[in-house]
Amino acid sequence: MEHLNAVILAGGSGTRLWPLSTPGFPKQFLPLPSGQSMIQETLARVAPLISPERAWVVTGRSMVDLVHEHLPSIPISHILGEPMGRNTAPAIAWIAATIARRDPQAVMASFHADAVIANVEALTQSLRFAYELAEQGYLGTLGIKPTAPETGYGYIRFTDPVNEGHGHQAFFAERFVEKPNLRTAQGYLKDGRYVWNSGMFIWKVEAILAEMRTHLPELARKIDTIVNAMGTAQEISTIDEIWPNLIPISIDHGILEKTKKLVVIPADLGWNDVGNWDQYGSLFPTDARGIGAVGRHVDLESQHIFVYNDTARQVYTIGLEDVIVVEMNDKTVICHKDHVQRVKELAESQQKKG
């Protein structure tokens, strides 16, 4: 795997774990029970497979220093700062073209900075297999074998087998489907050929750039102009002029739904995309009544609650059930677990108010 590069996509607006995460300090920087942040664990999982000079991050320009603080082993020149978010296709095009300059044979594996994986050995083996498929010209994605009819994730349906190796199988991808309702999700589980879309991809940089030139030619041309200016006096002015006009489109819509080369490797990774307070709370230990807490907290007869207390104050709870309590110095959020998805709505409305 001598040509493997690891890319961490670390954009994100921080709305789903508000008010602990914010646009200036989104969730990938939040602490996990290990003491490491999510972005630190993301790199640590793949660090044994690559050298530090083959690690890269794409993030918001305002977060470059924060990323460097969390990941000091990554050269600062490998942390690309976008002036504003333009979704994943431009981010992947920019990093792929940058890596291709150094090593045209490079294979890139890209990861979101804010997911948690319990089964690191399975990740390693599935990446070894995906690398071999990438060398053959396939675009690979790791699909998560669904454990429940989850409505918060997108799914990918797969069809015929392509190959097998390292304890995994690969299949041709048939189609992407958006977040389903419960009944649809139950149907996907029964079907047996659907996996959760993890957003973990692996391919030759030249293979993805060729797809960009076919399906998003204008984006490919503009990215070439940016990469040509990198390392020159015109670097920042070129990015600032071009970037705001790039098409904001996901890699899924822009490329992967159109290509014939996409293969899916279903994997059992113990994956959690930490997309809401309930999922974040589930990472921390709980007692026999399902109570998890970070910070100072005393409870009487509650069950299945998570309390995150980021203050020196004491938080007391009595007789609560299925509730999240987030206590910050200037804000308190109390939310029933059935409504955790609406934290994003609240965060966005508060940000509009400024």
PEGI-V596327 format. One record per pair of residues at least 4 apart in sequence whose C-alpha atoms are under 6 Angstrom apart, sorted by the first residue. I is the first residue (numbers start at 0). J is the second residue. If there is no record, write none. Layout:
[[I;J] [I;J]]
This chain:
[[2;105] [2;106] [3;106] [3;107] [4;53] [4;54] [4;107] [5;54] [5;107] [5;108] [5;109] [6;55] [6;56] [6;108] [6;109] [7;56] [7;109] [7;110] [7;111] [7;112] [8;56] [8;57] [8;111] [8;112] [9;57] [9;58] [9;112] [10;58] [10;59] [12;22] [12;25] [13;20] [13;21] [13;22] [13;25] [13;26] [14;343] [14;346] [15;275] [15;342] [15;343] [16;20] [16;275] [16;276] [20;24] [20;25] [20;26] [21;25] [27;37] [27;38] [27;112] [27;113] [28;36] [28;37] [29;36] [30;34] [30;35] [30;36] [31;35] [31;36] [35;39] [37;113] [38;112] [41;112] [42;46] [51;73] [55;77] [55;78] [56;78] [57;78] [57;79] [58;80] [59;80] [59;81] [60;80] [60;81] [60;82] [66;70] [67;71] [85;247] [86;247] [86;248] [86;249] [87;91] [87;249] [87;250] [88;248] [88;249] [88;250] [91;95] [93;222] [95;204] [99;103] [105;203] [105;204] [106;202] [106;203] [106;204] [107;201] [107;202] [108;200] [108;201] [109;199] [109;200] [110;199] [114;271] [114;272] [115;270] [115;271] [116;268] [116;269] [116;270] [117;269] [118;268] [118;269] [121;268] [124;165] [126;130] [128;164] [128;165] [132;137] [133;137] [133;202] [133;203] [137;260] [138;202] [138;260] [138;261] [139;200] [139;201] [139;261] [139;262] [139;263] [140;199] [140;200] [140;263] [141;199] [141;263] [141;264] [142;194] [142;195] [142;196] [142;197] [142;264] [142;265] [143;194] [143;195] [143;265] [143;266] [144;194] [144;265] [144;266] [144;267] [145;194] [148;184] [148;185] [150;178] [150;179] [150;180] [150;181] [151;178] [152;178] [153;176] [153;177] [153;178] [153;195] [153;196] [154;175] [154;176] [154;194] [154;195] [154;196] [155;174] [155;175] [155;193] [155;194] [155;196] [156;173] [156;174] [156;192] [156;193] [157;170] [157;171] [157;172] [157;173] [157;192] [158;171] [159;170] [159;171] [160;169] [160;170] [161;169] [161;170] [162;168] [162;169] [163;167] [163;168] [168;264] [169;263] [169;264] [170;262] [170;263] [171;262] [172;261] [172;262] [172;263] [179;183] [179;184] [187;193] [210;214] [211;215] [211;219] [212;216] [212;219] [225;238] [228;233] [228;234] [229;234] [233;237] [238;242] [249;253] [250;254] [251;255] [251;256] [252;256] [273;278] [273;279] [276;280] [280;305] [284;291] [285;289] [285;290] [285;291] [286;290] [288;302] [289;302] [289;303] [290;302] [290;303] [290;304] [290;305] [291;305] [292;305] [292;306] [292;307] [293;307] [293;308] [294;308] [295;313] [296;313] [296;314] [296;315] [297;315] [298;315] [298;316] [298;317] [299;317] [300;318] [301;317] [301;318] [301;319] [301;320] [302;320] [303;320] [303;321] [304;321] [304;322] [304;323] [305;323] [306;323] [306;324] [306;325] [307;325] [308;326] [309;326] [309;327] [310;327] [310;328] [321;335] [321;336] [322;334] [322;335] [322;336] [323;333] [323;334] [324;332] [324;333] [325;331] [325;332] [326;331] [327;331]]
